[in-house]
Amino acid sequence: MFRSADLVLLTKIDLLPYVDFDVARCAEGARRARPGVEVLEVSATRGDGLPEW
């Protein structure tokens, strides 16, 4: 799915302090599959990334 994606939407980033998830590693993997893909971090709870999305 990442090979044809124009955007990777990472949701629920407000939970990052509570889970073992590496955003940079995820973005790196997505960009290996699809160079130049945009990675957008979003939190509906805090509103992060919503205007950009």
Number of C-alpha atoms within 10 A of each C-alpha: 8 15 12 9 12 13 15 17 13 15 14 14 19 15 12 11 8 8 8 8 12 10 14 10 10 14 17 15 13 21 17 13 15 17 13 11 19 15 18 16 18 20 15 12 10 11 10 17 16 12 7 8 10
